[in-house]
Amino acid sequence: MTDSSSPALSPLDACAERYVKLVLALGQHDSNYVDAYYGPKAWAEEAKASPLSLEELATRASALVTELEAVPVSSDEMLALRRSYLLRQTDSLATRARLLRGEKLSFDEESQALYNARAPVHTTEHFEQVQAELERLLPGPGPLMDRIERFRQEFIIPKEKLDVVFRTALDEARRRTLAHIPLPAGEGISLEYVTNKTWSGYNWYQGSAKSLIQINTDLPIFISRAIDLAAHEGYPGHHVYNVLLEQHLLRERGWVEFSVYALFSPQSLIAEGSANYGIDVAFPDAPKYLREVLFPLAGLDPKRADLYVSVEKLAHKLNYAENEAVRGYLDGRLTREQARDWLARYRLMSLERATKFMANADAVRAYVINYNLGRDMVADFIERQGGTDEAPDKRWQLFQELLSSPRLPGDLR
């Protein structure tokens, strides 16, 4: 029974409620799909008590897409973005339900349908050109993959110093972020170290401006990861993104769709892309900070910092090789072992890291594009509007506006 005294929901508010319930219902079939939820408990309980079949989910999501398409586009930019957000997120949900039912899509079809974006193709020649530059930085006998792996062994954070190094980097990332982005009182992050995971780090957003960050210690952790994880998972990355969405869109505007985060959706390209770009926003002086603060703290030789940073900066240009490995694997051109070896050859991963990567690829599939393509799309969007190294305040302003809005990949173009 509906309380007749309650005001009627607007068309978008009604659609948003149905969207949240569909996300929770799909989460009953896919344990990874609901990355965070802090909406009404009754809705989560209803999803468990009255589960929907994947066929019914796909049907309801498609019907909701049709209904959203019929909602007029508002002249208010934020309302127009909200309509677009709900439309793309729901369409992605319908695709995810069909995929779970067994529908087959190519890597590019899946990435477009789930994430509202398609990654460019990179040839082996592209990666070989980058590797030629690395050869000049790290000359010597034997395969480049072996040389770079031996080189990196110098820069592993000792296990007994992991916590102090990570907490120092996280505190610095928070200090720098708070100088530009106001966050609500009481926000904060808890840190845990875990094992037996396929990922290196994860932010579990708890709602009420709280996050739990878990760091996987299965494999040795290199010193640059301290900055990467602090900024990506924390400030101004995932933690700040979720805090701002909750504060400005859920609490202030009452947009209930921001009480849930559907992992395999276009929102993840913004989330991962902004978190990766956030490393550059927060630490434009990363080489100096590593050399003067984190290297001494970890007991590493600061005199080796500049070469280490140069090698890692070049190696970073190989990250699109991850897309090509997964594209070949999902499209049936590479076996899992061949994709693993391809990563070792062109991404210069150790076989151990490549094996873990491919284990995760089975679970996340085309999600891999969100890290590299997402980062490049966010960077282009912000820098096109003047948020560059030469205008850091402008970059922080644009970054905050992006993180506080319902923009999706299609809105960045």
N, C-alpha and C positions, 0 to 999 in steps of 0.2 A: 504494500500500500504506500502511495506517495503522499507526503504531507502537503495538503493544498495550500498551506501558507508559505511554502518554500518557493523562491523565484524559479521560473523555468530556466533551464540551461540554454545558453546560446548554442547555435549549431556547432561551432567549433568545440565548445566545452563538452557537449554531448558526444561528439566524435572522439574527443580526447579520452573520455572515460572508457569508451568501448575499446579504444586502442590499448590502453593500459591493461585492461582485462584480457585482451587477446595476447599481449606479450606474456602475461602471467600464465595463461593457458598453454602457450607454446613451450614455456619453461618446464612444463610437466613432461614433455617429450624430449627436451634437450637441456640437460643439467647446466650447460655452460651459457645458455641464451640470456638468462636474467642475471646480469652482472651486478646490479644493485637495485634494491627496492626499499622505499621508505614512505609508501603511501598507506592507505587504509588497510589494516590487518584483515578486515572482513573480505576484501577482494582476493587477497592471497589465499585465505582459507576456502573461499568459494572455488578458486581454480583447482585446489586439491580435491575438494569434496565432489565436484561435478566436472570431471575432466572432459574436454572436447577431443574428438578424433582429429587427426591431421587433415583429413578431407574436409571436415566441418570448419576447421580453423582457416584453411585456404579459402573456402567459400565465403566465410564471414569477412575475412580480410579483403577479398576482392570486392565484396559489396560495400565495405566501408570506403575503399578507394573511389568507387563510383559516386558515393555520397559526398565525399570530400571534393571531388572534381566539380560537383554542382554548386559548391559554396562560392559565392562571388569573391573575387580578389579585392581585398580592402585597399584603400588609398593610404592607410596607415602602414608604414613599412614593417613594423614588428608584427602586426596582425597578418600581413601578407606572408612574411617569413614563417609565421606559425602554421598557416594553412599549408604551405609548401613542405614544412617539416613533417607534419602529420601525414601528408599524402605520400611522401617518399618513404618514410619509416614504415607505414602500413603496407605499401607495395612491396618493400623489402621483406616484411614479415610473411606475406603471402608466398613469396619465392622460397623463403627458408622452409616453410611448411611443405611445399612441393618437393624440395630437395630431400627433406627427411622422409618423404613418402617414396623416394627412389628415382625422382626425375633427374636426368643427367644434363648438365650444362658444361660447356668448355670453360676454361679458366677465365677468359675475357668476358664471356656471357655471364658467368657467376659474379665476377667483380662488378660489372655494370649493374646487374639486377640487385645485388645485396648492398653495394657501397656507393652507387651513383657515380662511378668513375671507372676508367679503364687505363691500365698502366701501359706506357710505351714499350715497344720491343727493343731490346738491346742485343746486338750481335756479339759473338765471341771476340771480334776484332776490337770492339769498344773496351772490353775488359783487358785484352792483351796490351792495348796502348797504356792503360793505367799501370799494368804490371811492369811494363818497360820502364816507367818512371820509378817504380819501387825498386827495380833492379839496380838503378843508378844510386839509390839511397842505401841499399843493402847489398853491395857486391860480394861475391864469394862463390865457392864451389857448392854444388848440390842444388836441388830444386828450390825455387823461391819460397814455396809453401813451407819447406823445412826451415829455411833461413829465418823467415818472419816468425815462425813459431818459437825458434830458439831465442830470437831477439826479444820476443814478448815475455819470455820467462824471467827476464830481469825486472819486470815491472808488475809482478804479482804482489798484491797486498797480503802480507803475512796474516794468517788467520787470527792471531791474537791481537791484531791491530785493526781488523775489519770494522768493529763497532765504532771505535773512536774516529776512524777516517770517514765512515759514512755519516755519522752524526754531525761531524764538523762540516761536511759538505752540505748536508741537509739544513743545518742552522744558517749557513751562509746563503743558501738559495732562498730560504725564508726571509732573511734580513733584506736581501736585495729586492725580493718581490714586494714586501710590505712597504718599501720606499716608494712604490709606484701604484700598487693595487691595494685598496683597503679591504680587509677581510673581517668577518664578524668576530666579535669577542668570543673566546672559548674554542675557536677552531684549533685543530691540532692533528698530529700524526703519531701513531704508534709504530714501532719498528720491530720486526721479527726476522729471524734467520731460519730457513727451512731447507729440507733436502727432498730428493725424489720428485722433482718437478721438471717439466720440459721447458719452462720459461726461466728467464734469469731474474726477473723482478715483477711484482704485481701490486697494484693498488686496489684494495677492496674498500670502496667507499661505503661508509656506515650510515650516512645521513647526519643531520644536525652538525654539519661542518667538521666531521671526524672521519679520518681514514686509517686503515691498517695497511702498511707497506710490508710485504714479505720479500726477502732477498734469498734467492736460491744459492746455496754454497756447494752444490754438487761438484762444480768445476772451479778451478782457480779463477780469481777475479782480478782483472787488470786495473791499474790505478785510474785510468780515465773513466771507468764505469762508475766511480764514486760520484763524479759530477753528473754523468748521464742519468744515473738512477735518481739522484737527489732532485734534479730539475724535471726529468720526465715523469717520474711517479709522484713527485711532491710539488715543488714550487718552481716555476709557475705552471706545471704540467697538470696531470690528472686530478690531483687534490684540489687545486685552485679552480680548474674547469668545473668540477662537480659542485664545489662550494658556491661559485658564482651562479650557476644554473639554479641550484636549490634556492639561494637567497633571492635572486632577482626575478626568476620566472615562476618558480613554484610558490614561494612564500609571499612575495609582493604582488604578483599578478594572479596567483591561483591557478596556474596552468598545470593541471594534474599530470599531464604526460611527462613532466620532468621529475616525477617521483619514481620513475623506473628507467633503467638503462638497458636497452637491448643490445647485446654485444655484437651480433652479426647484422649490423645495420649501417646506413650511411653516417650516423652519428659517430661511429668509431673512426672513420677517416678524419673527421675533425678532431676527435679526442687524441688519437695517436699522432696525427700530423702536427697539431698544436703543441703536444707534449715534446715531440722531437725538436720542433722549431724553438720551443721554450728554452732549450739548452743554450742556443745562441743568444736569445734575448737576455737571459739571466747571467750568462758567463761569456760575454764577448772577449774577455781577457783570460779565457780558460788556460792557455799555455803559461801565463804568468802565475795564475792561482795554483796550478799544479806544481810548478817549479818552486814557488816560494812557501806554499802552505802544505799541500797534500803529500808531496814527495818526502820532505823531512819528517812529517808526521808518520808516514808509513815506513820510514827507515830506508828509503830509496835514494839513489845518488841524484841530486838536483842537476848536476852537470850533464846528465843523460836526458833531461826532460825535453829539450828542444828537438833532438833527433826523434825521440819517441812520439812527440806531437806531430811532427812532419810525416812520419810513417803512418800514423793512425789517420791523419787527415787524408792522405792519398788512398789508404785502404778503404776508407769510408766511401770513396767513389765507386767501389765495387759492390755496393749493397743492392743494386738492382739485379745482380746475379741471383739473389734469393728469389726474386719474382720469376726469373727464367727457369730456375730449377723446379719450382712448384708448378709453373705453367706446363713444362714438359711432362712432369709427373701426372698432373691431373688430366692432361690431354692424351695420356697414354703413349707418349713418345719415349718416356724414360721410366725404367723401373725405379723403385725406391732406392736401391743400391746405386744405380746409375746417377740418379739425382744427387745422392750423397757425394759420390765421387766428383760430380760436376761442380758442386759447391766447394769441395776441396781444391779443385783445379782453378776455378775462376773467382771464387769468393775468398780463397786462401784460408778456409776454415780447417782446423784440425779435423781428422776423421771422427774424433770423439764428439766435437761440437757439431759437426755436420750430421752425425747420427741422431743427436738430440733434436736438432732442427727439423729433420725429416719426421721424427716421431711426433713433433708438435704440428707439422704440416698436415698430417692426417686429420687432426682435430680442427685446425683453423682454416685450412685450405686457402682460398683467395684472400683471406684476411691480411696476408703478408703485404699487400699493396698499401695498406693504411699507414705503414711506417715511413716508407720512402716517398711514394707518390704523395701521400698526405702531407708530409713535411714540405715537399716542394710546392704543392698547391697553396698551403698556408703562407709560406714565405713569399710567393709571388703575389698573393692577395694583399699582404701587408706592405710589402716593399713597393708595389705598384702605386700605393697611396701615399708614399713618402716615408714609410717607417723603415729607415735604413740605419746602417752603422753610424752614419753622420748625423742622424736625427733620433738618438735613442729614446728621448721622451715621447716623441711621436710614435715610435715603434711600440713602446709600452702601452700607450693610449689605445692604439688600434688593436693590439693584442688583447687588452682587457675587454674592449667592445666586442671582439669576436667571441671570447669566452663567455660573455654575458648574453649572447644572442642565440636564437634557434637556427643559425645558418647551417646549411649542409653543403656538400661538395659542389652541387650545381649552382649554388649562390656565390661561390668564390670566383667563378669564371667571369 
